Amino acid sequence: MLSKRIIPCLDIKDGRTVKGTNFLNLRDAGDPVDLADLYAKEGADELVFLDITATHEGRKTFAELVQRIAERINIPFTVGGGISTVDDVQLLLRNGADKVSINSAAVRNPQLIADLAAKFGSQCVVVAIDAKCIDGKWVVHLNGGRIPTELELFAWAKRAQELGAGEILFTSMDHDGVHEGYANETLAELSEMLSIPVIASGGAGNMMDFYDTFTKGKADAALAAGVFHFGEIRIPGLKQFLKDKGIAVRV
């Protein structure tokens, strides 16, 4: 059985790690390089670094910051925000990223998924999907949750897989920062429909929420931010808790 992965997420704005609720009301959570170093030492399986305003502000991800983080850690590292071309990805991989996460650019230009998969391999391409449940339908949003689209979560995730995505990172905007658990029913449906790994994001509040998303949500990995950044959950304790409950994790 493949081990379930614990993935701290560093949302970056103006060079600092931030965390909000439902994508709003951001507060400072510390220096991203120091946090990345801490999480790697604590036993995180991977890290995700998202420059959360790059797309909205029409600029590229901070390659220099990516390099500084990569120099300090020895675990796989995914970078997202403002990525729209093969050259963008080439630069980030050269600066130390292991994978890239694309979101808004993939919706606007689905061929980008296929181009990146062909150039760098599917294992390098994470398609992130931010979605909100509106009138019973999971609506895909762009630009850090600011712009609703006509796309529906399940159809878009299936299309992304067909185009060459190696993983889907699904964030429930309704659950983000609320600390009441992940969108497990939706995650389970996604996981059963797709043949590629699904990363759960949005809603972690306690250790049981991670257990639930691996069992009820059938997620392959659980991403969280605030509970780690503000010391509410420590990774070694979380992994021991999961192991004791029969979840395969690397400790």
C-alpha positions in Angstrom: 0.0 0.0 0.0 1.3 3.5 -0.9 2.0 5.7 2.1 -0.4 8.6 2.6 1.4 12.0 2.3 1.3 14.9 4.7 2.0 18.2 2.8 2.3 21.6 4.5 1.3 24.4 2.1 3.1 27.8 2.2 0.9 30.5 0.7 3.2 33.3 -0.2 2.3 37.0 -0.5 5.0 39.7 -0.7 7.6 37.2 0.3 5.9 36.1 3.5 3.8 33.1 4.4 0.1 34.0 4.9 -3.1 32.2 5.9 -6.7 33.2 5.6 -10.2 31.8 5.8 -12.2 31.0 2.7 -9.4 32.7 0.7 -9.9 36.0 2.6 -8.6 37.9 5.6 -5.0 36.9 5.3 -2.7 37.0 8.3 1.1 36.7 8.5 2.4 33.2 9.4 6.1 33.6 9.2 9.2 33.4 6.9 8.7 30.7 4.2 12.3 29.6 4.1 12.4 29.0 7.9 9.0 27.2 7.8 10.1 25.0 4.9 13.2 24.1 6.8 11.2 23.3 9.9 8.6 21.1 8.1 11.3 19.2 6.2 13.1 18.4 9.5 9.8 17.4 11.2 9.1 14.8 8.6 6.7 16.4 6.0 6.6 14.2 2.9 6.4 17.2 0.5 5.9 20.9 0.5 3.7 23.1 -1.7 4.6 26.7 -2.2 2.0 28.9 -3.8 2.6 32.5 -4.8 -1.1 33.3 -4.2 -1.3 36.7 -5.9 1.0 36.2 -8.9 -1.8 35.3 -11.4 -4.1 38.1 -10.1 -1.3 40.6 -10.3 -0.1 39.4 -13.7 3.4 38.5 -12.7 5.6 35.4 -12.4 6.4 33.4 -9.3 9.5 34.4 -7.3 12.2 32.1 -8.7 14.8 33.5 -6.3 12.7 32.5 -3.3 12.1 29.1 -4.7 15.9 28.7 -5.0 16.4 29.8 -1.4 13.8 27.3 -0.1 15.2 24.5 -2.3 18.7 25.0 -0.8 17.4 24.4 2.7 15.2 21.2 2.2 15.6 17.7 1.0 12.0 16.7 0.3 9.9 17.1 -2.9 8.7 20.6 -3.5 5.8 21.8 -5.6 5.6 25.5 -6.8 2.6 27.3 -8.2 1.4 30.8 -8.9 1.8 32.8 -12.1 2.9 29.9 -14.2 1.6 30.1 -17.8 4.4 28.8 -20.1 6.8 25.9 -20.6 9.7 28.4 -20.0 8.2 29.4 -16.6 8.3 25.8 -15.5 11.9 25.3 -16.9 13.0 28.2 -14.7 11.4 26.9 -11.6 12.7 23.4 -12.0 16.2 24.9 -12.6 15.8 26.8 -9.4 15.0 23.6 -7.4 11.3 22.8 -7.7 10.4 19.2 -8.2 6.9 19.8 -9.5 4.7 22.7 -10.5 1.1 23.4 -9.7 -1.0 25.1 -12.4 -4.5 26.4 -11.9 -5.9 29.4 -13.7 -3.5 29.1 -16.6 -4.6 25.5 -17.2 -8.2 26.5 -17.4 -7.5 29.3 -19.8 -5.2 27.2 -21.9 -5.8 23.4 -21.3 -3.1 22.6 -23.9 -0.5 23.8 -21.3 -1.1 20.6 -19.3 -0.3 18.5 -22.3 2.7 20.6 -23.2 4.2 20.4 -19.7 3.5 16.6 -19.4 5.2 16.0 -22.8 8.2 18.2 -21.9 8.8 17.3 -18.2 6.6 14.2 -17.5 3.2 13.9 -15.9 4.8 13.3 -12.5 5.9 17.0 -12.6 2.4 18.4 -13.3 0.0 19.1 -10.5 -3.3 20.6 -11.6 -4.8 22.6 -8.7 -8.5 23.2 -8.7 -10.2 25.7 -6.4 -14.0 25.1 -6.3 -17.0 26.3 -4.4 -20.3 24.5 -4.1 -23.0 26.8 -5.6 -26.6 25.5 -5.8 -25.4 21.9 -5.4 -22.7 22.2 -8.2 -18.9 22.5 -7.6 -18.0 25.6 -9.6 -14.3 26.0 -10.5 -12.8 29.4 -9.6 -9.8 31.3 -11.0 -7.3 33.9 -9.8 -7.1 32.7 -6.2 -10.8 32.1 -5.9 -11.8 35.5 -7.3 -13.4 34.6 -10.6 -16.1 31.9 -11.0 -16.1 29.9 -14.3 -18.6 27.8 -16.2 -16.5 24.7 -15.4 -17.6 22.0 -13.0 -15.1 20.3 -10.7 -15.5 16.6 -11.8 -15.6 17.3 -15.6 -12.5 19.6 -15.3 -10.6 17.1 -13.1 -11.3 14.3 -15.6 -10.2 16.5 -18.5 -7.0 17.5 -16.7 -6.1 13.8 -16.2 -6.7 13.0 -19.9 -4.4 15.9 -20.9 -1.6 14.5 -18.7 -1.9 15.8 -15.2 0.0 13.7 -12.7 -2.0 14.8 -9.7 -5.1 16.8 -8.8 -4.9 19.2 -5.9 -8.5 20.0 -4.9 -9.2 22.9 -2.5 -12.8 23.3 -1.3 -13.1 27.1 -0.9 -16.1 26.5 1.4 -13.8 24.5 3.8 -10.6 26.6 3.5 -9.4 27.8 6.9 -12.6 26.8 8.7 -11.0 23.9 10.6 -14.1 21.7 10.4 -12.7 18.9 8.2 -12.1 18.3 4.5 -14.8 18.0 1.8 -14.6 14.2 2.1 -17.7 13.2 0.2 -16.5 15.2 -2.8 -12.9 13.9 -2.4 -14.1 10.3 -2.4 -16.1 10.9 -5.6 -13.0 12.5 -7.2 -10.7 9.7 -6.1 -13.0 7.0 -7.4 -13.4 8.7 -10.7 -9.7 9.4 -11.3 -6.7 7.1 -11.7 -4.2 9.7 -10.6 -3.5 10.8 -7.0 -5.9 13.3 -5.4 -4.5 15.8 -2.8 -7.1 17.1 -0.3 -6.9 20.7 0.7 -9.1 23.0 2.8 -10.5 22.3 6.2 -7.9 20.6 8.5 -8.6 21.5 12.1 -7.4 18.5 14.1 -5.7 15.2 13.7 -8.9 13.3 13.2 -9.7 15.4 10.1 -6.6 13.9 8.4 -7.6 10.4 9.3 -11.1 11.1 7.9 -9.8 12.4 4.6 -7.6 9.3 4.1 -10.5 6.9 5.0 -13.8 8.6 4.1 -12.3 11.0 1.5 -10.0 8.3 0.0 -7.4 11.1 -0.5 -3.8 10.1 -1.4 -2.4 13.1 0.4 -3.6 15.8 2.8 -2.5 19.4 2.4 -2.8 21.9 5.3 -1.5 25.3 6.2 -2.8 27.1 9.3 -2.8 24.2 11.7 0.9 23.7 11.0 2.0 27.4 10.7 0.4 28.3 14.1 1.6 25.2 15.9 -1.8 23.7 16.4 -0.6 20.4 15.0 3.0 19.1 14.8 3.9 16.7 12.0 5.6 14.0 14.1 2.7 13.7 16.5 0.2 13.7 13.5 2.1 10.9 11.8 2.3 8.8 15.0 -1.5 9.4 15.5 -2.2 8.2 12.0 0.1 5.2 12.2 -1.6 4.1 15.5 -4.9 4.2 13.7 -3.7 2.0 10.9 -2.9 4.6 8.2 0.3 3.9 6.2 2.5 6.9 6.7 6.3 7.4 6.6 7.6 8.1 10.1 
